[in-house]
Each structure stands twice: as structure tokens, then as C-alpha cells.
């Protein structure tokens, strides 16, 4: 099914065109069929979804609901959901059911959204292609031989294929923006600390940030408004209020209230790929709509990838030390010693990329290397943030390509981790600086979607979303959908919901 | 760069690598370290390291009990338990 926007779904439910149960049943059935080809979902949650749907139908009958009530939702399988498996696409957690729900899950449940599935991802969110999943690679709905991007690849593919109007994601170094770009949809990574990390399985805690993937900016804002905000259960949650974001379901995103000045960072336009030409066209569109463009320089951009992979690896090696085969998760068989239990459980259950990151991080933190790597990376992180802060003294937002190229073929980069890491060249700098950033579809290159990235100052989600709304008022790239006809089906290891 | 001591690194990481894995890992890590060594060319003299993107400090709360530990519920996901205890191979002879 091709979904209209969230407000149109809400209006159809209000008119009684269909009930929440009917909508949910359609989603479950479409998801099951499409998943055989795309493998974008790990769990399809019939029982939980239908129970939620019936409850919302009753609440709707009482008139006791908001805009999001009854709207279908897919959660990235990194968010803990009480009563449903939470696998993080790892053998380590293949049989794990969280004893509690993430704050994001609780808040969207409370808003009445109906979670009908949990999306595939790169194991522990480590990857840029969704090929690192214990449950198999995800296909890009625009070309099933290509990757959907990662790590929120299952979320992006689900939205692009029309299985759901919206999905949650997480973004550590580009994991929402890059798959949104590869799949021709919109995706926002808010300011660090804007969305609670409680119950979101940790990868790199100083970078991890929850966000949203949807077809357009209005839907991003509606869902972000419901999931964002201070949470005392996350010690890094920001108490910076945003009354505009809280009220966006009433006011709508709207247009910028003044002419915007947008910076073009020279370092992001050095490689003349097809994407760059389309971002230039987007610039012309925004210029015609009243925006002013200026060139800016972010001189430390090239150092972002090395600094990011050191910091993320170091934090991952620490965070993943909790998987010990004792308290929860996978445990190896027939061990004689506790050391062997730790080592074999972790070695048998973690995939190759996760091991690479743990080893890289351990190396960077080990005696004799700490200053040269970890501390050095943190200093570069400061320089990268300073570059942005300086740019934002003279511009409201920055416009860049989201990725160096379009979605690549499955297997194309799997043998070369460093080449894979370079995919994140335009997304990691904003992550290191903790800035809000968003990818929007801005054209097609060789019949594949291209995304552009808008980056804003800390807590400038309003400016970011309004600029995006302006762009999407002038263009219709976000309403293009892939042709999802019948194709040969692949094996799909969808888990059965726990009862 | 010194020759990577993969055995030591694997030990610190609590990972047991098979021989074929070890060869791949050694090569991949060498490439990754080559890449991150580019950081050395950036002048970071007198730059303060940035540990948190908003330079926030750890928040404190009153030292009060806010939630109950529900051991039974939490142990439901554990691979091996008995009488409320987690079972592991013998640690002390």
C-alpha cells in the first residue's frame, strides 16, 4: 500500500474510511509478503499490533486520541520492546526479550501509534549497508541487488516500500541519513540528547541518537515531536525544551519565518559525483524560494572519519563488554572456565564487523596508544565542532550531499572495511559535533535516489524542518516510490512473536 | 606502527579468534590503523578534548530508591540460573 501522510491517515480514520484494526491487518499482511523479497523486518508482531489497534479503535470511538493514534509504526530492532524480541540483529540477542520498553517505545505507544514490526539493521547498528545482520542482508526496494544503506536499512526499506508510513531509527555516524538517502525517503537525526537513549541498545554512547524515517518532513516532525524530550532515565538526555516541537502536531511544521542563509561547505563538494549536481539543483530551488547561499569552509572535515572510527570503536568496545554469556544473551556450550565462557560466547555470537570494532576500540584504548588515538580523536572532535560553530555564526543551516554516491551493490564493499567506512564521510562530522541533521530526497541518478543533507546548529530542529518543508513544497522527489512488483523471493527468517 | 599483537588484543577484548579469522582481522586492522594514523597530521596543540558534544556534566539525583529490583523478571533472559543465582563454571577451586 502507498501511504498518504500521517494527517491524511488520521483524517481517514476520523471519517471511518477504515478502522485501525483494518489498517493494521493490511500492514501485517503487506509486511509478510514484501519481507520475503526485502528481508527488512526481523519480527512481525501480529498479536501486539492487533491488541494495540483494538484499544485505539475504542479510544477513537470515545474521541480520546491525537493525530498519531492508530498510525502504523515499525521500530528499529535496537529499541527494547517489553514482550517482543529485541535482537539488535545479533546472534548474541537472537533469543532476547527485554524486560522493559525503551522511552521512545513507551512514548509512541502512549501517542497511540501501532507497532506492527521490528526492522532489520546492521548488527548492533555497526555498518553502512545492512549486510552485517545475523538475520541476513536487506534489499533496497529501488533495486533489490543493491543495499538500502545502514545501519537503519530495514527501517528505510520498510518506509520506501510503503510497508509503513514511518519507522524509528538510530544514528551514530549516519545510520538514519545514509539509508534515507539510499532509499529515497526523509530522515532526521536530532541534536544529541534530544531523544532518550533509555532502552536503546548502546553502541557509542556519546554519539548515539534516536530519530525518525518517513516520506516527508511533516511526518518526521509529527513523530519526533512525540518521542523527543527530557527523560530522567537517560543521564545524557537534554533538558533543553522545545515548545515548538512539542506543539507541532497542532501547528504543523510551516514555513521559515524569514529568509534563510544557507552555507555550502567547500569540503563536501570536492568530488564531482552525480549527487553533487543534484544538490546544486536543490540549491537553485531553494534560492528561487528566497534562500541566500554562501560558501563556507569546514577545514577539519577530512579528519572526521578517522576520529569517528576511533571514538565509536572505543565506546563500542566498552559498551559491548556487557555481553558475557552469563546474565543474558547467547552462551556457548561445554566450557571448563569462566574465561573460556566469556571468550567463546562472544566469539560465537558476534559477527565479523562487531569484532573488528571491538578490536579497533580496544587497541585505541590500550596502554601506550591512548594518547595517540583516543585522546587525539577527542581533540579532533573539538576542532570539527569548532568548524561548525564558526560557520553557524554567519549561516542558519548547511547544505551538503548526504553520501558520496548512490546505493551500491550488495557485496561490493564487504571485503574492504576502510572503503565501507568512507561511505560515512559526509555524515560523521555532524555526529561528532552533536548537531541535528536531516537527509531529504533531491533527485534520481541512474534510476536510484539521491539525498541531500541539511545540518543545523544545536537544538535548531525547527529551522531544519521548516527549511525541509520549504524544499518539499517546491519539489516532489519525496513522493516518488519504487515499483515493487513481483520478484523471486528470498528466504526470510521472520521470528514468531512471543505469546 | 609496531607489529600488531593480535593475540594480546583479542585477550583484552575477550574474543577467541580462529586461525583463519586471525589472518583476516590482522589485515583489516592494519588497514584501519593506517587510515586512523592520518589523524597525526592534524595540529591539536592546546586543543581541549571533547568528550560530550554539548559539554554536559554528569547529572546527579537525590540518593533515594526509585525502582525495585525484580530479580525473577531479569533472570528470565539468563542462559543458566538456579535458586536466583547465575550459574558459571567453577571459579574458585
Interface residues (C-beta under 8 A of the other chain):
Chain A: X96 X97 X99 X192 X193 X206 X207 X232 X235 X236 X238 X300 X302 X303 X305 X306 X307 X309 X310 X317 X321 X324 X325 X326 X327 X328 X329 X330 X331 X335 X336 X337 X338 X339 X340 X341 X342 X343 X344 X346 X347 X350 X352 X355 X356 X358 X359 X360 X362 X363 X364 X366 X372 X373 X375 X376 X377 X378 X379 X380 X381 X382 X383 X385 X416 X417 X418 X421 X432 X433 X434 X435 X458
Chain B: X4 X6 X9 X10 X12 X13 X14 X15 X16 X17 X21 X24 X25 X28 X29 X31 X32 X33 X34 X35 X36 X37 X38 X39 X40 X42 X44 X47 X48 X49 X50 X51 X52 X53 X54 X56 X58 X59 X61 X70 X73 X74 X76 X77 X78 X79 X80 X86 X88 X89 X91
